[in-house]
Amino acid sequence: MTEKQKMLEGKLYSPLDKQLTDERYQARLLFQEFNKMSDQFKASRDKIIHQLLNVEESDLWIEPPFFCDYGYNIHLGKNVFINFNCCILDVCSVTIGDNCMLAPNVQIYTATHPLEYKARNSGKEFAKPISIGNN
């Protein structure tokens, strides 16, 4: 089982795995590009965010800055508004339903660490999915 498979299944995995490190780097390149674009380039920002996130063409509005780990684990419904300075650590699935509005500075973290110190000190982590329903 790869570290990515372990991650997606909520098992202990190493976040230092090369594939995962590379995927986080690619996500950062995209959200950094998104974050530095001004409002006059909204159409270009939308293209970038659709590359980054697992979204259909829908009424999506994200105010920069926006941050995430991977992007592909974020599933957004229709008519979603995400206000300034949102951070989603999408180590596993984050689902946000239709007609949802996130306030400024919302932080959504699927990532967690073992509570027992020996396991925590191993550097491995795991995640639990988050789901926010419609409306």
N, C-alpha and C positions, 0 to 999 in steps of 0.2 A: 504494500500500500504506500503510495507517495505521501509526502508531507502535505501536499495540497488536498489529497483525498481525505486524509485524517482531519485537516482543518475544516473542510466542508461538512464532514460528518460529526463535528463537535468533539473529536477525540484530541488527546494531547498531541501536539505537533511542534516542530521547530520553526519559529518564524524566521530563522536565519537561512533556511533552505534557499538555494540559488533561484529556483523558479519563482518562489514567492517574493523574494527580494526584487527580482527583475519586474514582476507584475506590479508591485507597489511603486517602483520607480516609474514605470510607464504611466500609471495612474497619476502620479505627482506631476509628470510633464504635462498631462492634459489639464488637470485642475489648476496648475500654475498659469498656463496659457489662458484658460477661462478667466481666472481671477484678475489678470492684468489688462483685460480688454474693457474699454469704456462702453457706456450705454449705447453709443452710436453704432456699435458693432454687435447688437443683440442677435442678429441672424447668425453671425459667425460664432458667437458664444453658444447659441442653441445647438449648432452642429457639433461643437466640441463636447457639450454635455451629453448629447445623444451617443457619441462615441464612448464616453466614459461610463455612463449608467445603463442599466438594463431597463430601458423605457421605450414604449411605443411612441409614435408621433401623437402627442396629446397636448393639452393645455398645461404646460409645465412652465413655471417661472421660478428661477433660482437667482437670488440676489448674491453677488459675490461679496466677500470671499466664501468659498465652499471648499471643504476638505473631506477626503475619504481615504481608506486604505487601498481598495481594489476597484470599486465602482460596479463591477459586474455582479456583485451580490446585493445590490440595491434595486428593488422592484417598486416602481411608483405607479399608482393608479392615475386616473384622469383628473384634470383640474387640481393639480398639486401646486402649492406655493410654499417655497422655502425661503425664509428671510435671511438677513445678513449673518455671516459668521457661523454657519452650520458645520458641524463636524460629525461624520458618520464613520465609525470604525466597523466596517462591514467584513469582518473575518468570516462570518457566515451570513445567512439570509436576513435582510432587513426589508420588510414589506410595509409600504405606506399606501393605504387605500385611497379611493376616490374622494375628492372634495376635502382634502386635508390641508391645513395651514400650519406651518411650523413658525414659531416666534423667533425673534433674533436670539442668537447664541445657543440654539438648541444643540445638544450633544447626545448622540445615540451610539452606545458602545456595546457591540456583541462580544468583544474580547474580554476574557477574564483569565485569572491565574489560579493555580492550586492554592489552597489555604494552608496546607501542611508545608512547613518551611523547607524540608528536603526536596520535595517535588517542585516547589516554587523556585528554589535555587538552581534547579536543572536548566532553567531558561525556557522550558516548554510552557505553552499556554494552550487554551482551548476557547471555544466560543459557544454562545447560546443564541439562537435566532430571536429576532424581535419582530413583532407584527403589530401594526397600528391599523385598526379597521377603518372602514369608510366613514366619512363625515365627522 
